[in-house]
């Protein structure tokens, strides 16, 4: 499957969405490590 060509605006939106997802995953990972969250709650 070929990668779709994105306009600059679409690319920027995709980058921001990916950044938000990375930040959210990092927070969940940190909360798991600190004990604020359990794996059962995450899943």
The first five atom37 places (N, CA, C, CB, O) and aatype in JSON, in Angstrom:
{
  "aatype": [20, 20, 20, 20, 20, 20, 20, 20, 20, 20, 20, 20, 20, 20, 20, 20, 20, 20, 20, 20, 20, 20, 20, 20, 20, 20, 20, 20, 20, 20, 20, 20, 20, 20, 20, 20, 20, 20, 20, 20, 20, 20, 20],
  "atom_mask": [
    [1, 1, 1, 1, 1],
    [1, 1, 1, 1, 1],
    [1, 1, 1, 1, 1],
    [1, 1, 1, 1, 1],
    [1, 1, 1, 1, 1],
    [1, 1, 1, 1, 1],
    [1, 1, 1, 1, 1],
    [1, 1, 1, 1, 1],
    [1, 1, 1, 1, 1],
    [1, 1, 1, 1, 1],
    [1, 1, 1, 1, 1],
    [1, 1, 1, 1, 1],
    [1, 1, 1, 1, 1],
    [1, 1, 1, 1, 1],
    [1, 1, 1, 1, 1],
    [1, 1, 1, 1, 1],
    [1, 1, 1, 1, 1],
    [1, 1, 1, 1, 1],
    [1, 1, 1, 1, 1],
    [1, 1, 1, 1, 1],
    [1, 1, 1, 1, 1],
    [1, 1, 1, 1, 1],
    [1, 1, 1, 1, 1],
    [1, 1, 1, 1, 1],
    [1, 1, 1, 1, 1],
    [1, 1, 1, 1, 1],
    [1, 1, 1, 1, 1],
    [1, 1, 1, 1, 1],
    [1, 1, 1, 1, 1],
    [1, 1, 1, 1, 1],
    [1, 1, 1, 1, 1],
    [1, 1, 1, 1, 1],
    [1, 1, 1, 1, 1],
    [1, 1, 1, 1, 1],
    [1, 1, 1, 1, 1],
    [1, 1, 1, 1, 1],
    [1, 1, 1, 1, 1],
    [1, 1, 1, 1, 1],
    [1, 1, 1, 1, 1],
    [1, 1, 1, 1, 1],
    [1, 1, 1, 1, 1],
    [1, 1, 1, 1, 1],
    [1, 1, 1, 1, 1]
  ],
  "atom_positions": [
    [[0.85, -1.18, 0.0], [0.0, 0.0, 0.0], [0.9, 1.24, 0.0], [-0.97, 0.0, 1.23], [1.8, 1.36, 0.82]],
    [[0.65, 2.13, -0.89], [1.44, 3.35, -1.01], [1.05, 4.35, 0.07], [1.26, 3.97, -2.41], [-0.1, 4.41, 0.51]],
    [[2.02, 5.14, 0.49], [1.75, 6.18, 1.48], [1.07, 7.34, 0.75], [3.08, 6.66, 2.19], [1.56, 7.8, -0.27]],
    [[-0.07, 7.81, 1.28], [-0.77, 8.91, 0.61], [0.01, 10.22, 0.7], [-2.17, 9.09, 1.21], [0.68, 10.49, 1.69]],
    [[-0.09, 11.01, -0.34], [0.54, 12.32, -0.34], [-0.38, 13.28, 0.42], [0.81, 12.82, -1.81], [-1.57, 13.4, 0.11]],
    [[0.17, 13.95, 1.41], [-0.62, 14.86, 2.24], [-0.25, 16.3, 1.92], [-0.41, 14.57, 3.74], [0.88, 16.62, 1.58]],
    [[-1.25, 17.15, 2.04], [-0.97, 18.58, 1.92], [-0.21, 19.01, 3.17], [-2.3, 19.41, 1.73], [-0.22, 18.29, 4.18]],
    [[0.43, 20.15, 3.13], [1.16, 20.61, 4.33], [0.25, 20.7, 5.56], [1.8, 21.98, 4.06], [0.68, 20.39, 6.67]],
    [[-0.99, 21.13, 5.37], [-1.92, 21.25, 6.49], [-2.29, 19.87, 7.05], [-3.19, 22.0, 6.05], [-2.35, 19.68, 8.26]],
    [[-2.53, 18.91, 6.15], [-2.86, 17.55, 6.58], [-1.68, 16.91, 7.3], [-3.28, 16.68, 5.38], [-1.85, 16.21, 8.3]],
    [[-0.48, 17.15, 6.79], [0.73, 16.6, 7.41], [0.92, 17.18, 8.81], [1.97, 16.9, 6.54], [1.23, 16.44, 9.75]],
    [[0.73, 18.48, 8.94], [0.88, 19.12, 10.25], [-0.14, 18.58, 11.24], [0.72, 20.64, 10.12], [0.19, 18.33, 12.4]],
    [[-1.38, 18.38, 10.79], [-2.42, 17.83, 11.66], [-2.06, 16.4, 12.09], [-3.79, 17.84, 10.94], [-2.27, 16.04, 13.25]],
    [[-1.53, 15.61, 11.18], [-1.13, 14.24, 11.49], [0.02, 14.23, 12.5], [-0.73, 13.48, 10.21], [0.04, 13.41, 13.41]],
    [[0.97, 15.14, 12.33], [2.09, 15.23, 13.26], [1.62, 15.62, 14.66], [3.12, 16.25, 12.75], [2.11, 15.07, 15.65]],
    [[0.69, 16.55, 14.74], [0.16, 16.98, 16.03], [-0.62, 15.84, 16.7], [-0.73, 18.21, 15.87], [-0.53, 15.65, 17.92]],
    [[-1.38, 15.1, 15.91], [-2.13, 13.97, 16.44], [-1.18, 12.9, 16.98], [-3.06, 13.37, 15.36], [-1.42, 12.32, 18.05]],
    [[-0.12, 12.63, 16.24], [0.87, 11.64, 16.68], [1.58, 12.1, 17.95], [1.89, 11.38, 15.56], [1.84, 11.29, 18.84]],
    [[1.88, 13.38, 18.04], [2.54, 13.93, 19.23], [1.64, 13.77, 20.45], [2.91, 15.41, 19.02], [2.1, 13.4, 21.52]],
    [[0.35, 14.06, 20.29], [-0.59, 13.93, 21.39], [-0.68, 12.47, 21.86], [-1.98, 14.44, 20.98], [-0.77, 12.2, 23.05]],
    [[-0.66, 11.55, 20.91], [-0.72, 10.12, 21.26], [0.53, 9.7, 22.02], [-0.88, 9.25, 19.99], [0.44, 8.94, 22.98]],
    [[1.7, 10.2, 21.6], [2.95, 9.87, 22.3], [2.94, 10.41, 23.73], [4.16, 10.42, 21.54], [3.38, 9.73, 24.66]],
    [[2.43, 11.62, 23.9], [2.37, 12.23, 25.23], [1.43, 11.43, 26.13], [1.91, 13.71, 25.13], [1.74, 11.2, 27.3]],
    [[0.29, 11.02, 25.58], [-0.68, 10.26, 26.36], [-0.08, 8.9, 26.77], [-1.99, 10.05, 25.55], [-0.23, 8.48, 27.92]],
    [[0.59, 8.22, 25.84], [1.22, 6.93, 26.17], [2.3, 7.1, 27.24], [1.83, 6.3, 24.92], [2.43, 6.26, 28.12]],
    [[3.06, 8.18, 27.15], [4.11, 8.43, 28.14], [3.51, 8.65, 29.52], [4.97, 9.63, 27.73], [4.05, 8.19, 30.52]],
    [[2.39, 9.36, 29.59], [1.74, 9.6, 30.88], [1.22, 8.3, 31.46], [0.58, 10.6, 30.72], [1.39, 8.04, 32.65]],
    [[0.6, 7.47, 30.64], [0.1, 6.18, 31.12], [1.28, 5.33, 31.62], [-0.68, 5.43, 30.0], [1.2, 4.71, 32.68]],
    [[2.36, 5.31, 30.86], [3.54, 4.53, 31.26], [4.09, 5.04, 32.59], [4.64, 4.62, 30.17], [4.42, 4.23, 33.46]],
    [[4.18, 6.35, 32.76], [4.68, 6.91, 34.01], [3.74, 6.59, 35.18], [4.86, 8.43, 33.88], [4.2, 6.29, 36.28]],
    [[2.43, 6.67, 34.93], [1.46, 6.35, 35.98], [1.53, 4.88, 36.36], [0.04, 6.71, 35.52], [1.35, 4.53, 37.53]],
    [[1.78, 4.02, 35.4], [1.95, 2.6, 35.7], [3.19, 2.39, 36.57], [2.06, 1.78, 34.41], [3.16, 1.64, 37.55]],
    [[4.28, 3.04, 36.2], [5.53, 2.89, 36.94], [5.4, 3.4, 38.38], [6.67, 3.62, 36.23], [5.96, 2.81, 39.3]],
    [[4.67, 4.49, 38.57], [4.55, 5.09, 39.89], [3.48, 4.41, 40.73], [4.24, 6.55, 39.77], [3.41, 4.65, 41.94]],
    [[2.66, 3.57, 40.12], [1.62, 2.87, 40.86], [0.29, 3.6, 40.9], [2.08, 2.64, 42.24], [-0.65, 3.13, 41.53]],
    [[0.19, 4.74, 40.23], [-1.08, 5.48, 40.18], [-2.13, 4.72, 39.39], [-0.88, 6.87, 39.58], [-3.32, 4.85, 39.64]],
    [[-1.68, 3.92, 38.42], [-2.57, 3.11, 37.58], [-2.14, 1.65, 37.67], [-2.56, 3.61, 36.11], [-0.97, 1.35, 37.89]],
    [[-3.1, 0.77, 37.49], [-2.77, -0.64, 37.38], [-2.98, -1.06, 35.94], [-3.64, -1.51, 38.36], [-3.71, -0.41, 35.19]],
    [[-2.34, -2.14, 35.55], [-2.49, -2.63, 34.18], [-3.95, -2.99, 33.91], [-1.58, -3.84, 33.94], [-4.45, -2.8, 32.8]],
    [[-4.61, -3.51, 34.92], [-6.02, -3.88, 34.78], [-6.87, -2.66, 34.42], [-6.54, -4.53, 36.09], [-7.77, -2.76, 33.59]],
    [[-6.59, -1.5, 35.05], [-7.35, -0.28, 34.76], [-7.04, 0.24, 33.36], [-7.03, 0.79, 35.8], [-7.92, 0.78, 32.68]],
    [[-5.81, 0.08, 32.94], [-5.41, 0.58, 31.61], [-6.1, -0.22, 30.51], [-3.88, 0.51, 31.44], [-6.59, 0.34, 29.53]],
    [[-6.13, -1.54, 30.7], [-6.72, -2.4, 29.69], [-8.22, -2.43, 29.88], [-6.14, -3.81, 29.75], [-8.92, -3.1, 29.12]]
  ]
}
